[in-house]
């Protein structure tokens, strides 16, 4: 089966710093894949490269088996396959527009009638536990948890086969973190979506991912099946991350 995402020997350098230093990985279709690492490990650069927002100095990235460009056409192709949920979803939503108008932009990209987009949106918001009346609010008028769910709704409106979530639980209370992770799991299974979760918190990835890698200073330190990787990590760096595990309950 073709991998959802395949990265082969990816290099990205900023000045004298190697943000990605020969990174290779494969994300299986339909599962949840975790990328763990502290700030500066290269995980966000990797996400931007996968999304086509960062050019590689060397290497290759395939999305659903295809090498896609970083020009306008390539980005449009990517958007139909892979959608991000950024770490600060409120900041990724224009503060000048009501949420409904931001959602209407998705319909414009897809060539849908506004009524069709709004109908799908209302169904998604209800599944996500949000009052459809949120479309009349500005991003700053909703809570952090609601903003995450709004960002998920916008991503799902594009009908992607892959979703990349960058620090999906950052800044949320522990109880809300568990609810959000459960929600992502439910949506992944219901929609047969490949979910990539990027986090500095090994506990989050340990609880939700089936396979994972650990990154440090632009290099993949180790990886494999998540349960085995985090039960018996072979690297001291992974062991340190594991020691910081909080208690979050997620349905398997």
N, C-alpha and C positions, 0 to 999 in steps of 0.2 A: 504494500500500500504506500502511495506517495505521502511523504511527510507534509504536515501542515506548514511548517517552517523548517528550512534547512539552511544552516549557516556554515560556510566552509572557509576556514583560515582567514577570518576577518581582522583587518588592521585599521585602526583609526588613531591618528596622532594629533595632539594639540601642542604645538611647539616641541619641547623635548619630552613631553609626557605621552606615553602610549595608553590611550583610553581603552583600546581593544588591542590585544597583542596575540594574534593568532587564535581567535576564538572559533571553535567549531561545535555545533550541536544540531540535534534533530528533535523537533517537537512532533510527536505522533498526532494523528487526526483524532478528534473527538474526546480527548482526555484533558486533564488539567496538568500543566507543566509549570514548575516553579523555578524562579531565578532569584537566588539569595545573595546578598552582599551588603557591606556597609557603604556609606557615602564615599564616592571616589573609586568604587570597585569596578565601574564600567557598565553596570547593569542598565542605567538610563541611556547611556550612549548606544548600547546594544539595541534597546527598544527603539530609539530614534532611527537607527540604521534599518531595522526591520520595517519601520513605518515609511521609509524613504525620505526621512527628514534629515538624515546625515549620510553623506557619501562616504564610501569605503576608500581607503588608500590602496587596499589590496584585499582580495578575497571575493566571495560571491554569496549572495543571499537569494534563495528561491522561496517564493510564496505559492503554496499549492502546486509545486513543481515547476513554476515559471520564474524566470529572471525578469523583474520589472524595473523599468527605468525610474529615475528621480525627476524626470521632466513632468510637465503638467499631465500628459497622457498617462504616464506611469503611475503618478499619484492618484489619478482618477480610478485606474484599474485596481490599485491597492485598496482604495476606500470601499470598493464593492466587495472586497474579500475580507479585509482586516480592519477592525475599528479599535481605537484606543479609549481607555478611561484614565484620564490623567490624574496625577496625585492631588492636584487642587482643582476639582471640577468646577467650582464657582468661578475661578480665574479663567478657565477655558471657555466660559460662556460670556458673551458680550454683555457688560453691565448696562448698556444703553437699550437693549431689546428685551421685551417680555419673553418668557420662556416659550410661549406658543409660537412666536415669530421665529425663534431660533429653530424650533422643530419644523416649521414650514419650509425652512431652507433645505432640509433633508429631502422633502418631497420635490422641491425644485430640481435638486441634483438627480433624483430618480425619475423625473419626468412624470410624477404623479399629480393627479388633481388634489387640491387642498383638502377636499372633503374626505378623500381616501386616506391621506396621510393622517388627518386628525382622527379618523375612525380607528386606524391602527394604533395611534398614539394613546387614545383613551383606553383601549384594551390593555396596552402595555403598562400604563400608569396604574390601573387597577390591580394587575398582576404584581406590580412592585409595591403595592400598598400605599399609593399616593392618591390624594384627591385630585381628579382631573382639573379642578379649579386652579391648580398650580400654574396652568398655562397663562393665567392672567397676571402672574407675579414676575418681578424682576429677580435675577439670580441672588442678589444680596438679601432678598426678603425670605429666603428659605434657609433651614438649618443645614449643618454640614452633612448630616445623614440623608436629608432630602435631596441635597445637591448631588450626592453620589448616585442616588437612585434616578434622578433626572438625567445625569450623564449616561447611566446604563440604558435608560429608555431611548436616548438619542442614538446611542451606538446600535441598539437593536433595531431601530427604525431603518437602518441601512441594510438590513438582512445579511449581516456578515456571517462567514463561516468560522472566523477567528476573532476573538476579543483579547486584547492585551490590557491588563489592569496594573497600573503603576501605583504601588503603595495604597491599595484599595481601602485599608483600615486606618491610615494615618490620621491622627487628630480626633478619632472617634472613641467614645467610652467603650470599655471592654464588652459590655452587654450588646451594644450596637454593632461592634465588630463581629461578634458571633452571628447576629442576625444577617448582616450583610454577606458574610461568607456562606451562610446557608442559602441565601437568595441566589448568589452566583452559582452555587452548585446545582440548585434546582433548575435555573435557567439553562445552564450548560447541558444538563441531561435532557430537558424537555425540548430544546432546540437543536440538539446534536452539534453544539458549538465547541470548538477547541478553545480552551481558556488558558492564557498565559498570565501568571501572577508574579509580579516583580516586587520584592520586598527586602528591607534590611532585617525584618523580623522572621527569623527561621521558624518560629512557632506557627505563624500564619501559614507558611508554605508547607510545613510538616503536616498540618491538619487538613489541608485542602488538596494538595498536589499528589499525583500518582508517580510522577517522575520529576527530578529536580537537578539543578546544578548549583554549585557554590562558586561565586566569583570573588577575586581579590586582585586589585591593581591591574585590571584589564585582562586577567587570565582566569580560565576555568580551573579551580583548585581540585574539585572532584565532583562526581555526579553519578546518577543512577536511579534505581527505584527508590522513591522517597522514604518508604518505611525502613528499608534496609540501610539507606544512607544515613538517616538521622538516628537510628537505633545503635549503629556502630560506626560513627564517622572515623575516617582514617587520618584526617588532618587536624592538627591542633587548632587551626583557625575555625573549622567547622565545630569543633568541640566547645570553643569559647562562645560561638553564636548559640549553640544548643543550651548552654548554661543560663542564657537570658530568657528562656521560654516562660511566658505567662500562661495562665489557664484560660483557654477559649474553647467553648464547646461547639462542635460542628457535626452535623449529621453526615454519616458516610453513605 
